[in-house]
Amino acid sequence: MSTYTNLKLEISGHTAILTLSNPPANTWTSAALADLARLVRELNTNREIYSLVVTGEGEKFFSAGADLKAFADGDKAVALDMARRFGEAFETLSQFRGVSIAAVNGYAMGGGLECALACDIRIAEEQAQMALPEAAVGLLPCAGGTQLLPWLVGEGWAKRMILCGERVTAETALRIGLVEEVVAKGQAKQRALELAQQVDKQSPSSVTASKKLIQGARNNPLALNLPVERDLFMGLFETEDQKEGVNAFLQKRAAQWKNA
C-alpha cells in the first residue's frame, strides 16, 4: 500500500478510512495536500471502494488548517503554491467517485473546515467547533470556503463566519445546516462507518451518477440538469449493477454489486 505525508489510510470492507495525522493540530502541509489528491485519485480507481471516511488523529483537532508559519514572510510564490495545493486537494476530494463522510472529532478551522466542506456528509462530535478565521490574519479561505459554505448555510451565516470571524459550536452547526448530525464525544468515526455501511447497500454506479447530478445543481440551472438526469438514468442500463439491483429486489435477496 502507498504511503502518504501526514495521512493514514485504512481499508475496511468497501470503506476507506483516512486519518489526518500531523500532531498536535493536524495542520496541512504542501506535501500532505499533494498526497491527499493522489490518494483520492487512487481510491477512484479501486472499484471495491464505495465510501471514504475522513477524521482527525487525537481527541482535540479534526484539523486546524494551514500552518501560518508558511505565510509569515509574505512570500507570494509560497502562497501561490499553497493555494493551488489546497484547491487541487479539496476539489479532488469533492469529486471522489463514492460517498465521502467527514467525522469531525474536534476543532475544524480554516483549511480543516474546508476539508470537511469538500466531503458529502459531515458528522460532528458535540465538543467540536468550526470556523473560517482567515480574515483575522489578513487572508481569506482559498480552498472552497467562500463558495461551499454559503451553499450549505446560506449567505447570512457564511458572512457571519467569514466576514465576522464567528466560530460555531456543533449544536449551531447542526441548526444552520453545516453538519448533518451531532454525536457524543468519540463517536463521530463510528457513526460515519455506520453510514458507510448503508452506502454498501446502494448501487455504486447509481451513487456516482446521482452525486454528479446533486453537485451539478450548485452551478447549473434546473432546465439544464433535468435532461442530464434522464441521460444518466438511461446510462445505468449499460451497467451490470442495474441488472443486478433489479433482479436482486425481485428475487428478494441482497444485491451483489460489481461497481461496473
N, C-alpha and C positions, 0 to 999 in steps of 0.2 A: 504493500500500500504506500502511496506517496506520502511525503511529509510536507507540512505547511508551516510557515512562520507564525507563531503565536496562535495557532489554531489546532484544535484536537478533533479528529474525526473518528466516529464510531458508527458501525453499521449494525442495526438490529432489525432483522427481517427486511421489510421493504422501506425502512426509515433510516435516513442518515441523521446522525446527531452531531452537531457542530458546537464545540465549546470554545468561546473566546477566551484565550489564555495568555494574558500579558499582565501579571500582577504588578502593583496592587489594584489598579483600576481598569485593567483590560483595555488600555488605550490602543488606538490604531497606529501602525507604522506604515510607511510606504510599501515595505516588503509584504506585510500582512495583507494589505489591501489587494496587492497584485495576486497574492496566493488565494485570497477569497474568490476572486474572479476565476482563477484557474480551477479551483476546487469545484465551483458550481458548474463550470463547463464540463468537467469530468463527470460529475453526477448526471448531467443531462444525457451523457452517452451510455449510462448504465441503466438498461431497461428494467432492472429489478428494483430500482429506487423510485418510490411513489411520493415520498414526503421528506421534508427536511425540517428538523427542529434546531433552532439556534438559541443558545443560552450562554450565560457568563460563568466563569470559574469563580468560586468563592461565594460568600454569603452577602457581600455588600454591593458589588457592582455587576450590572449587565455589561455596560461599557461606558466609560467617561468620554469617549470620542477621541479626537486627536490630542496628541501631546503638544501643548502650546509652545514648548521649548523649540519646536521646529520652526516657529514663526517669529521668534524673539528678535532676530536681527533684520527682519523685513525683507529677506531675500526673495525677490519675485520669482526666480527660477524654482526655488524650493516650493513656494506657494503654488505655482502653476502645476508642478509635478504632483503635489498632494491633492489638489483639486481634481485633476484628471484621474488620479488613482481612486479617490473616493467615488467619483461619478461612475467610472467603469465598474468598480466593485459592486456598488449597490444597484446599479442598473442591471447588471448581470444577475444579481440575486433576485431582483424583481421579475426577471424573465425566466427564472427556474421553471422547468417543464412541469413539475408537480406542485404540491401544496407546501408552502413554507410557513412555519409557525415560530414566532418569537416567544420564548419563555423568559420574560423579563423578571429576573430574580433580584433586582436591586436598582441602583441608580442607572438611568439611561439618559445620558447627557450629550448634547451636540451630535457628533457623528455616531454615538451609541444609539440615540433615539432614531436617527436617520436609518441605521441598520434595521431597527425594528419596523420602521415605516415601510421599508422595502419588502418586508415579509407580507404574506397574505393575511395572516391572523396574528393577533397579539394577546398573550395571556400574561397578566401582571400579578406578582405577589403583593400582598396587602401593604407591605412596607416600601414598595418601590416608589420612586419619584422620577419624573420625566421633565426635561426642559431642552430648549434650544437657546442657550445663553450667549451665542456668538457675538451679538451686537454689543454686549457689555465689555468685550475686549477688542472692539474695533473691527470685527469680522462679520460674516453672515453665513447661514447654513448653505453649503455649496454641494451637498450630496443628495438633493431632492427635497430637503426640508421645507423650503418655501413653496413647493409645488404639491407635495403629497399631504402635508399637514392640513391645509385648508380643504382638500378633497375629503378628508375624514371628519374634521371637526367644524368646518365652516370658517368663513373669513374672520369673524369676530374673535373666536378663540385662537385662531392662528396668529392674529395680530397681537393678542394679549401675550402669547408665549414668545413670539419672535421679536416684536417691537417693544414690548414692555418687560420682557425677560421673565415672565411669570412661570414659576415651577409648579407642576401639578402633582397631586398625590394619585395613587392608584384609584381611589374612590372617585375623584374628579375625572380622571382619565376614562373611567368606565361611563360616567354620566355624559360626557361630551362625545363619546364615540371613538376615542383614541385607542382604547383597548376593547376587546370583546368579552373579557371575563377577568375577574379578580379572584385569586385563591389565597389560601393561607401561606405563610412563610415556608419556603422549602418545597412547595407543591407545584410550582409552575412547570417544571420539566415533566413531571409525572402526568399532569393534566394535558400537556402538549402531546405526550406519547399516546395518551388515550384518544385524542383527536386524530392522531396519525393512524391509529388502528381503525378508526372509522373510514379514513381515506382508503385503506386497504380494500374495503368492500366496494369502492367505486371503480368503474372502468377508468384506468389511467388515460386511455385515449380520449374519453369523454371529458375528464378533468382538464387535460391540456387544452382542448378546444374551447371548453367553457371559460377557463381562466383567460384565454386570449380575448374572448368576447367581453367579459366583465371589465378587464383592464382597458379594452378599447373604448368603453363608454366614457372614459375620462377625457378623451380627446376628439372623438368622432360624434357627429350628430346622429340622432336616432334613425333618421331616414337612411343614413349610410350603413349603419350597423345591422339593421334588420335583414337586408339581403345577405349579408355575410353570415348571419346566424343560420339562415336556411342553407347556405352553401356548406357551412361546416357540419351541419346536421346530416346532409347528404354524404359528405365526405366520410362520416363514420361508417357508412355502409361498405366502405372499402377495407375496413379493419376486421381482424379476427375477433377483437373484443366485442364488437357489436353483435356478431352472430352468437358468441358465447354467452353474452349477457342475456339476450332474449331467450335463448334455449334453456339456460340455467333457471331462469324465472319460471318458464313453462313446465320444466321438469322438477320444480321445487327442490333445487339443490343450490349449494353455494357456487358462484362463478369462479372459474379458474382463469385469471387474467394473464395475458401474454404481453400486454403493452405493445401491441402490434396490430 
